[in-house]
Amino acid sequence: MRDHAHGENASHQHPDVWTGRATNRVQWLLALIGAACMALGIELAVDSAWTSGSAPLIMAVVGCIAAGLLVLFGTLAFVHVALKVEDEHLEVRCGHIGLPRRRIPLSHVVGATYISHVTPRHWGGWGYRWRPEKGTAVVVRRGEGVVLELWDGHTFTITVDDAEAAVREIEARLGSTKPPGAPAH
């Protein structure tokens, strides 16, 4: 899912759109566990031999289905993250339906830095994370990522494959949008 060339572009012009993504296949296992919880809840509702009354049965069915939905959709939302860099903005979309989504105008970005090792442990888990001392992040797996320095002093970290290329694209676009005489970052 990339519209960019890997080191083949000798003219140093960037494509109209650069895309990259990162995927966490372990999340699929968690999604299957969520689906199994839902199936258990449905099985209990359809073919129940409970003799202790309907209230415990209803609580078990609702609990299994609710837990299954929470796990299923919570994990599917962060199976992958997609980063799209265009001339005026960049966009981060999570999961198969693209939510949560964050669109950042390049005019709000001061710089981009490659980081070789982002881990869920550093951010308190997988997903869309915020830590006062570190900033905001979308972490779907361990590995390389991009740290965006924003004009308001905050940072936004994204795990993405080929993060070095993403940083080059962002920096090239930032360089082309600077007014003459603007300081380098």
C-alpha positions, 0 to 999 in steps of 0.5 A: 500500500505504498505510492512511493519508490524506495530510494529510486527517485533521483530527481528528489521530487516527492510523489503526490501522496506517500502512504505507509502502514504498520500491522500487528498480526497478534491483534488478530488472535485477540479479535478471535478471542472476542468473537469466541466470547460473542459466540459463547453468549449466543450459544448460551442464549439459544441452547441454554440448560440453566435451571437457576433462573432467567436472571443469571442466564441473561447476565451471562449472555449479555456479559459474554456478548458485551465483552466479546464486542468490546474485545473484538472491536477494540482490537480490530480498531488497532490491527493496523495504522495507515499514514498518508502524507500529502502536500498540505497535511498528513493523516493517520487512520487506524483499523479497517474503518479508519477510526480513530483518525487524526489529520494534521496540517503540515503548517502545524508540524515543526519537524519529523524524527525517525525512531528505531524502536517504539514499544507498547510498553513505553506507551502503556499498551497498544492503541491510541495513547497519551502520556503527559510527559511523552505526548500522543502516539498510535502504537500498533506494534514494536519497531520503527516509527515517526515522531512529529514535533508540532508547533505547540510543543507537543509530539505525535508518534506513529509506528509505521513501516519504512519510517525513515522514508516517511521522515524524508517525505515529511521533511521534504514537504516542510522544506518546500513550504517554508517561506524564504529565509525561514530557519532550518529545524 
